[in-house]
Amino acid sequence: MLHLSVEDVDSWHQHIVKLPDDFSAFENDLPRLIGPPKDEPPPYDARVCYLVDPAGVLIHIAQFNT
């Protein structure tokens, strides 16, 4: 698993959604989203998005509420 802390998880989600348009020749080698961004309640208290890269690594993208 790889964890990334970002300022705007929704922007990252939109970027990932657009990847197939930019790299259509690599359709089988693109990350796969696991649902839309969602809010995790306290104590985690973050907006999160999950995807799996082509090698099968879970990528956890989080925007922590401050």
N, CA, C and O atoms as CSV, one atom per row, in Angstrom:
chain,resi,resn,atom,element,x,y,z
A,1,MET,N,N,0.848,-1.179,0.000
A,1,MET,CA,C,0.000,0.000,0.000
A,1,MET,C,C,0.890,1.237,0.000
A,1,MET,O,O,1.943,1.272,0.636
A,2,LEU,N,N,0.442,2.233,-0.720
A,2,LEU,CA,C,1.097,3.537,-0.764
A,2,LEU,C,C,0.084,4.570,-0.301
A,2,LEU,O,O,-1.048,4.597,-0.783
A,3,HIS,N,N,0.489,5.419,0.634
A,3,HIS,CA,C,-0.406,6.450,1.152
A,3,HIS,C,C,0.105,7.815,0.701
A,3,HIS,O,O,1.284,8.126,0.867
A,4,LEU,N,N,-0.783,8.628,0.131
A,4,LEU,CA,C,-0.452,9.983,-0.297
A,4,LEU,C,C,-1.364,10.970,0.425
A,4,LEU,O,O,-2.582,10.794,0.444
A,5,SER,N,N,-0.779,12.000,1.015
A,5,SER,CA,C,-1.549,13.089,1.609
A,5,SER,C,C,-1.558,14.242,0.618
A,5,SER,O,O,-0.502,14.696,0.178
A,6,VAL,N,N,-2.750,14.715,0.267
A,6,VAL,CA,C,-2.881,15.774,-0.737
A,6,VAL,C,C,-3.764,16.898,-0.196
A,6,VAL,O,O,-4.465,16.725,0.801
A,7,GLU,N,N,-3.720,18.040,-0.860
A,7,GLU,CA,C,-4.550,19.178,-0.447
A,7,GLU,C,C,-5.974,19.083,-0.974
A,7,GLU,O,O,-6.892,19.621,-0.356
A,8,ASP,N,N,-6.180,18.399,-2.120
A,8,ASP,CA,C,-7.511,18.333,-2.738
A,8,ASP,C,C,-7.716,16.959,-3.380
A,8,ASP,O,O,-7.333,16.737,-4.528
A,9,VAL,N,N,-8.315,16.055,-2.636
A,9,VAL,CA,C,-8.504,14.687,-3.124
A,9,VAL,C,C,-9.464,14.642,-4.314
A,9,VAL,O,O,-9.322,13.781,-5.182
A,10,ASP,N,N,-10.425,15.543,-4.367
A,10,ASP,CA,C,-11.370,15.538,-5.489
A,10,ASP,C,C,-10.680,15.894,-6.803
A,10,ASP,O,O,-11.016,15.338,-7.848
A,11,SER,N,N,-9.728,16.806,-6.759
A,11,SER,CA,C,-8.954,17.139,-7.966
A,11,SER,C,C,-8.123,15.946,-8.431
A,11,SER,O,O,-8.030,15.677,-9.629
A,12,TRP,N,N,-7.523,15.237,-7.487
A,12,TRP,CA,C,-6.746,14.043,-7.848
A,12,TRP,C,C,-7.656,12.980,-8.453
A,12,TRP,O,O,-7.277,12.309,-9.413
A,13,HIS,N,N,-8.849,12.826,-7.896
A,13,HIS,CA,C,-9.797,11.851,-8.442
A,13,HIS,C,C,-10.140,12.201,-9.888
A,13,HIS,O,O,-10.149,11.321,-10.748
A,14,GLN,N,N,-10.423,13.474,-10.166
A,14,GLN,CA,C,-10.748,13.893,-11.530
A,14,GLN,C,C,-9.566,13.657,-12.470
A,14,GLN,O,O,-9.761,13.266,-13.620
A,15,HIS,N,N,-8.364,13.888,-12.000
A,15,HIS,CA,C,-7.168,13.635,-12.809
A,15,HIS,C,C,-7.074,12.145,-13.172
A,15,HIS,O,O,-6.788,11.799,-14.319
A,16,ILE,N,N,-7.311,11.285,-12.208
A,16,ILE,CA,C,-7.232,9.839,-12.441
A,16,ILE,C,C,-8.328,9.379,-13.387
A,16,ILE,O,O,-8.100,8.518,-14.237
A,17,VAL,N,N,-9.522,9.953,-13.241
A,17,VAL,CA,C,-10.645,9.598,-14.124
A,17,VAL,C,C,-10.305,9.912,-15.582
A,17,VAL,O,O,-10.732,9.194,-16.486
A,18,LYS,N,N,-9.536,10.987,-15.816
A,18,LYS,CA,C,-9.202,11.416,-17.178
A,18,LYS,C,C,-8.023,10.641,-17.791
A,18,LYS,O,O,-7.771,10.775,-18.989
A,19,LEU,N,N,-7.308,9.851,-17.015
A,19,LEU,CA,C,-6.148,9.128,-17.546
A,19,LEU,C,C,-6.455,8.268,-18.773
A,19,LEU,O,O,-5.658,8.265,-19.712
A,20,PRO,N,N,-7.568,7.543,-18.809
A,20,PRO,CA,C,-7.836,6.743,-20.018
A,20,PRO,C,C,-7.920,7.579,-21.285
A,20,PRO,O,O,-7.572,7.093,-22.361
A,21,ASP,N,N,-8.373,8.824,-21.187
A,21,ASP,CA,C,-8.442,9.698,-22.361
A,21,ASP,C,C,-7.038,10.038,-22.871
A,21,ASP,O,O,-6.806,10.113,-24.078
A,22,ASP,N,N,-6.114,10.241,-21.941
A,22,ASP,CA,C,-4.755,10.627,-22.308
A,22,ASP,C,C,-3.879,9.447,-22.719
A,22,ASP,O,O,-2.944,9.607,-23.503
A,23,PHE,N,N,-4.184,8.262,-22.189
A,23,PHE,CA,C,-3.337,7.100,-22.425
A,23,PHE,C,C,-4.150,5.892,-22.902
A,23,PHE,O,O,-3.978,4.784,-22.395
A,24,SER,N,N,-5.018,6.109,-23.859
A,24,SER,CA,C,-5.921,5.040,-24.307
A,24,SER,C,C,-5.183,3.818,-24.848
A,24,SER,O,O,-5.722,2.712,-24.805
A,25,ALA,N,N,-3.971,3.990,-25.351
A,25,ALA,CA,C,-3.213,2.853,-25.870
A,25,ALA,C,C,-2.750,1.927,-24.742
A,25,ALA,O,O,-2.361,0.787,-24.997
A,26,PHE,N,N,-2.792,2.411,-23.502
A,26,PHE,CA,C,-2.329,1.629,-22.363
A,26,PHE,C,C,-3.483,1.209,-21.464
A,26,PHE,O,O,-3.329,1.144,-20.245
A,27,GLU,N,N,-4.620,0.930,-22.049
A,27,GLU,CA,C,-5.851,0.669,-21.305
A,27,GLU,C,C,-5.672,-0.358,-20.189
A,27,GLU,O,O,-6.221,-0.181,-19.102
A,28,ASN,N,N,-4.916,-1.423,-20.435
A,28,ASN,CA,C,-4.752,-2.466,-19.426
A,28,ASN,C,C,-3.707,-2.111,-18.376
A,28,ASN,O,O,-3.576,-2.821,-17.379
A,29,ASP,N,N,-2.967,-1.037,-18.574
A,29,ASP,CA,C,-1.907,-0.651,-17.652
A,29,ASP,C,C,-2.222,0.641,-16.908
A,29,ASP,O,O,-1.304,1.357,-16.509
A,30,LEU,N,N,-3.485,0.950,-16.717
A,30,LEU,CA,C,-3.888,2.160,-16.015
A,30,LEU,C,C,-4.361,1.808,-14.611
A,30,LEU,O,O,-4.810,0.687,-14.373
A,31,PRO,N,N,-4.265,2.760,-13.675
A,31,PRO,CA,C,-4.797,2.503,-12.332
A,31,PRO,C,C,-6.309,2.322,-12.386
A,31,PRO,O,O,-6.986,2.893,-13.241
A,32,ARG,N,N,-6.827,1.518,-11.460
A,32,ARG,CA,C,-8.265,1.278,-11.361
A,32,ARG,C,C,-8.793,1.931,-10.082
A,32,ARG,O,O,-8.327,1.633,-8.982
A,33,LEU,N,N,-9.756,2.813,-10.240
A,33,LEU,CA,C,-10.365,3.465,-9.077
A,33,LEU,C,C,-11.270,2.492,-8.343
A,33,LEU,O,O,-11.916,1.639,-8.951
A,34,ILE,N,N,-11.304,2.634,-7.035
A,34,ILE,CA,C,-12.211,1.849,-6.205
A,34,ILE,C,C,-13.230,2.830,-5.635
A,34,ILE,O,O,-13.130,3.228,-4.475
A,35,GLY,N,N,-14.188,3.211,-6.431
A,35,GLY,CA,C,-15.237,4.123,-6.010
A,35,GLY,C,C,-14.818,5.584,-6.007
A,35,GLY,O,O,-13.642,5.903,-6.184
A,36,PRO,N,N,-15.786,6.469,-5.805
A,36,PRO,CA,C,-15.523,7.912,-5.758
A,36,PRO,C,C,-14.932,8.314,-4.405
A,36,PRO,O,O,-14.923,7.508,-3.475
A,37,PRO,N,N,-14.436,9.553,-4.285
A,37,PRO,CA,C,-13.954,10.018,-2.984
A,37,PRO,C,C,-15.070,9.960,-1.944
A,37,PRO,O,O,-16.246,10.144,-2.260
A,38,LYS,N,N,-14.680,9.704,-0.707
A,38,LYS,CA,C,-15.660,9.647,0.379
A,38,LYS,C,C,-15.038,10.222,1.640
A,38,LYS,O,O,-13.817,10.300,1.773
A,39,ASP,N,N,-15.903,10.621,2.562
A,39,ASP,CA,C,-15.458,11.178,3.841
A,39,ASP,C,C,-15.384,10.065,4.876
A,39,ASP,O,O,-16.347,9.326,5.080
A,40,GLU,N,N,-14.232,9.953,5.526
A,40,GLU,CA,C,-14.046,9.016,6.628
A,40,GLU,C,C,-14.255,9.803,7.922
A,40,GLU,O,O,-13.689,10.884,8.085
A,41,PRO,N,N,-15.055,9.278,8.834
A,41,PRO,CA,C,-15.344,10.004,10.079
A,41,PRO,C,C,-14.156,9.993,11.039
A,41,PRO,O,O,-13.204,9.238,10.845
A,42,PRO,N,N,-14.214,10.837,12.082
A,42,PRO,CA,C,-13.176,10.790,13.118
A,42,PRO,C,C,-13.129,9.380,13.721
A,42,PRO,O,O,-14.160,8.712,13.787
A,43,PRO,N,N,-12.001,8.934,14.143
A,43,PRO,CA,C,-10.794,9.697,14.390
A,43,PRO,C,C,-9.933,9.909,13.147
A,43,PRO,O,O,-8.993,10.702,13.189
A,44,TYR,N,N,-10.231,9.213,12.029
A,44,TYR,CA,C,-9.422,9.396,10.822
A,44,TYR,C,C,-9.642,10.783,10.229
A,44,TYR,O,O,-8.687,11.472,9.870
A,45,ASP,N,N,-10.902,11.187,10.129
A,45,ASP,CA,C,-11.299,12.541,9.726
A,45,ASP,C,C,-10.592,13.029,8.458
A,45,ASP,O,O,-9.841,14.005,8.481
A,46,ALA,N,N,-10.851,12.327,7.361
A,46,ALA,CA,C,-10.218,12.685,6.086
A,46,ALA,C,C,-11.170,12.372,4.942
A,46,ALA,O,O,-12.080,11.554,5.081
A,47,ARG,N,N,-10.954,13.024,3.825
A,47,ARG,CA,C,-11.640,12.683,2.572
A,47,ARG,C,C,-10.666,11.792,1.822
A,47,ARG,O,O,-9.500,12.149,1.657
A,48,VAL,N,N,-11.131,10.638,1.368
A,48,VAL,CA,C,-10.223,9.637,0.810
A,48,VAL,C,C,-10.686,9.121,-0.544
A,48,VAL,O,O,-11.864,9.194,-0.893
A,49,CYS,N,N,-9.737,8.604,-1.284
A,49,CYS,CA,C,-9.972,7.972,-2.582
A,49,CYS,C,C,-8.977,6.824,-2.676
A,49,CYS,O,O,-7.822,6.972,-2.278
A,50,TYR,N,N,-9.409,5.692,-3.193
A,50,TYR,CA,C,-8.547,4.526,-3.314
A,50,TYR,C,C,-8.443,4.102,-4.772
A,50,TYR,O,O,-9.417,4.181,-5.520
A,51,LEU,N,N,-7.270,3.657,-5.168
A,51,LEU,CA,C,-7.105,3.066,-6.480
A,51,LEU,C,C,-6.049,1.975,-6.408
A,51,LEU,O,O,-5.272,1.904,-5.456
A,52,VAL,N,N,-6.031,1.130,-7.425
A,52,VAL,CA,C,-5.059,0.046,-7.515
A,52,VAL,C,C,-4.234,0.290,-8.764
A,52,VAL,O,O,-4.780,0.482,-9.850
A,53,ASP,N,N,-2.901,0.281,-8.606
A,53,ASP,CA,C,-2.045,0.513,-9.773
A,53,ASP,C,C,-1.925,-0.771,-10.595
A,53,ASP,O,O,-2.376,-1.823,-10.143
A,54,PRO,N,N,-1.329,-0.712,-11.790
A,54,PRO,CA,C,-1.252,-1.895,-12.654
A,54,PRO,C,C,-0.539,-3.090,-12.023
A,54,PRO,O,O,-0.786,-4.230,-12.418
A,55,ALA,N,N,0.341,-2.850,-11.049
A,55,ALA,CA,C,1.049,-3.942,-10.375
A,55,ALA,C,C,0.250,-4.521,-9.214
A,55,ALA,O,O,0.679,-5.490,-8.587
A,56,GLY,N,N,-0.917,-3.930,-8.922
A,56,GLY,CA,C,-1.762,-4.429,-7.853
A,56,GLY,C,C,-1.558,-3.736,-6.516
A,56,GLY,O,O,-2.098,-4.186,-5.506
A,57,VAL,N,N,-0.792,-2.652,-6.485
A,57,VAL,CA,C,-0.547,-1.913,-5.247
A,57,VAL,C,C,-1.728,-0.990,-4.948
A,57,VAL,O,O,-2.157,-0.223,-5.810
A,58,LEU,N,N,-2.251,-1.067,-3.723
A,58,LEU,CA,C,-3.323,-0.174,-3.298
A,58,LEU,C,C,-2.732,1.201,-3.037
A,58,LEU,O,O,-1.758,1.332,-2.295
A,59,ILE,N,N,-3.317,2.223,-3.642
A,59,ILE,CA,C,-2.887,3.602,-3.427
A,59,ILE,C,C,-4.020,4.318,-2.695
A,59,ILE,O,O,-5.154,4.387,-3.169
A,60,HIS,N,N,-3.676,4.838,-1.541
A,60,HIS,CA,C,-4.628,5.491,-0.658
A,60,HIS,C,C,-4.322,6.987,-0.698
A,60,HIS,O,O,-3.263,7.415,-0.239
A,61,ILE,N,N,-5.242,7.785,-1.243
A,61,ILE,CA,C,-5.058,9.238,-1.344
A,61,ILE,C,C,-5.977,9.886,-0.311
A,61,ILE,O,O,-7.182,9.637,-0.302
A,62,ALA,N,N,-5.399,10.726,0.565
A,62,ALA,CA,C,-6.177,11.307,1.642
A,62,ALA,C,C,-5.973,12.815,1.741
A,62,ALA,O,O,-4.869,13.332,1.571
A,63,GLN,N,N,-7.065,13.490,2.020
A,63,GLN,CA,C,-7.056,14.933,2.309
A,63,GLN,C,C,-7.547,15.060,3.740
A,63,GLN,O,O,-8.730,14.866,4.021
A,64,PHE,N,N,-6.632,15.386,4.637
A,64,PHE,CA,C,-6.987,15.468,6.049
A,64,PHE,C,C,-7.662,16.797,6.353
A,64,PHE,O,O,-7.222,17.849,5.891
A,65,ASN,N,N,-8.727,16.737,7.130
A,65,ASN,CA,C,-9.443,17.938,7.544
A,65,ASN,C,C,-8.666,18.590,8.692
A,65,ASN,O,O,-8.311,17.937,9.673
A,66,THR,N,N,-8.416,19.880,8.544
A,66,THR,CA,C,-7.678,20.575,9.592
A,66,THR,C,C,-8.477,21.705,10.169
A,66,THR,O,O,-8.004,22.400,11.068
